Amino acid sequence: VQLVESGGGLVQPGGSLRLSCAASGMSSTLYTMAWYRRIPGKQRESVATITSGGYTVYAESVLGRFAISRDNAKNMAYLQMNSLKPEDTAVYYCSARHRDTATTYWGQGTQVIVSS
């Protein structure tokens, strides 16, 4: 299983970014996809999760601003980030967790910097 994130970069406060996660070597319908982030000086935290059936869960800090989605046919997951704040600056990671075994795979991360 390989996960490759893309779409990170530098954006001004209030701006938007869309992160993508390309998965290979797996059947998407067997995995819950999620986005995590590691803010400098803090532990990695869950940002958003989506099951194979489309059920979503968000961290309170991003509720109403971020939206997670997936395309099972393309083995892709996305994180649309709107109204970005400087405190959203972090390395964002895609993960895939098998629904039965709980085996979890991680991408290499993509840097998001929110700054004026």
C-alpha positions, -999 to 999 in steps of 0.1 A, spaced: 0 0 0 13 34 -9 -2 68 -1 10 100 -18 -2 134 -7 -1 165 -28 -15 200 -29 3 216 0 19 250 -1 19 286 11 -14 304 14 -25 336 29 -49 336 59 -84 332 47 -73 314 16 -80 278 5 -61 247 -4 -72 213 -16 -50 183 -5 -51 151 -25 -41 116 -14 -35 90 -41 -37 54 -28 -23 24 -46 -20 -13 -38 -53 -14 -19 -90 -16 -24 -104 17 -12 -137 2 0 -119 -18 27 -103 13 43 -113 43 63 -93 73 51 -82 101 72 -62 133 73 -39 141 102 -16 170 109 15 177 129 18 212 141 53 222 151 59 214 187 28 193 191 17 157 186 1 145 154 -37 151 156 -66 138 136 -82 164 113 -109 145 94 -120 110 88 -142 94 62 -154 58 61 -158 38 29 -195 46 31 -190 83 34 -195 89 71 -173 118 82 -159 130 115 -140 163 120 -118 178 146 -136 207 163 -109 231 153 -117 226 116 -154 220 117 -172 241 91 -139 251 73 -125 217 61 -143 190 41 -130 155 36 -141 135 6 -131 104 -14 -135 88 -48 -133 50 -43 -132 44 -80 -101 64 -83 -85 54 -50 -83 91 -40 -91 111 -9 -93 148 -6 -92 175 20 -107 208 10 -94 235 34 -112 269 34 -108 300 56 -73 289 65 -57 303 97 -20 306 107 -27 279 133 -35 255 105 2 255 95 14 219 97 25 189 79 -6 171 67 -7 133 64 -30 110 47 -38 76 63 -57 45 54 -69 21 81 -82 -13 72 -118 -17 85 -112 -53 98 -75 -56 108 -70 -19 118 -37 -20 99 -28 16 91 -7 31 63 6 66 61 18 89 34 49 110 36 31 142 44 26 176 26 35 209 41 9 236 45 19 271 56 -6 298 63 11 331 64 8 366 51 
